[in-house]
Amino acid sequence: GQSMKLIIILIACLTMWACSTHGETSKPTETPISEQTVAELENGITNKHPSTYIILAKKLFDQEDKQNAVQWFYVGQIRYRAYLMANPDLDPSSDPALFSSLMSVVGTPLNEYIGGDVDEWVKTIDDAIAWHNNNPDEFLGKETHEDIYGTVISGLTGMRNKVESQKEFIKEQRTKNGLDNR
């Protein structure tokens, strides 16, 4: 509804500000990120700010392409976490705040959805890691930040393994909390 439009506009403004502080100037004719189509967001995504992946995930989720949305969300997390680790001196009110907001606003419904099928959740994390490994990151640079990416992937793999090992517990907790299991 209206509140989601405001959140997307806020995200777009923060993203454009974040990108402009890194020497990327948006062309006046460029469509704001919040108004771009899925195809526009995907086009050249490996060159774009990591928030683009998460905005793409939100749009796909809203279009009921939930599995694909969650995969993009995890790719976005990998790339955004690495970007933040590679740039520890960023103003806390810029990219770190945007990342936190995106994790809450976009991440909550996506994680609630994917948690309904632990096997799908594990596969989606594996798919996100594979996509990341098989595609360049011209925004940050995978080769330049190999150690940072190794740390991020290791953390996500650890979470994946924990999810997989706690499959029955997750199902029980979701049932107790009134959430669906698929």
Secondary structure, 3 states (H helix, E strand, C coil): CHHHHHHHHHHHHHHHHHHHCCCCCCCCCCCCHHHCCHHHHHCCHHHCCCHHHHHHHHHHHHCCCHHHHHHHHHHHHHHHHHHHHHCCCCCCCCHHHHHHHHHHHCHHHHHHHHCCCHHHHHHHHHHHHHHHHHCCCCCCCCCCCHHHHHHHHHHHHHHHHHHHHCHHHHHHHHHHCCCCCC
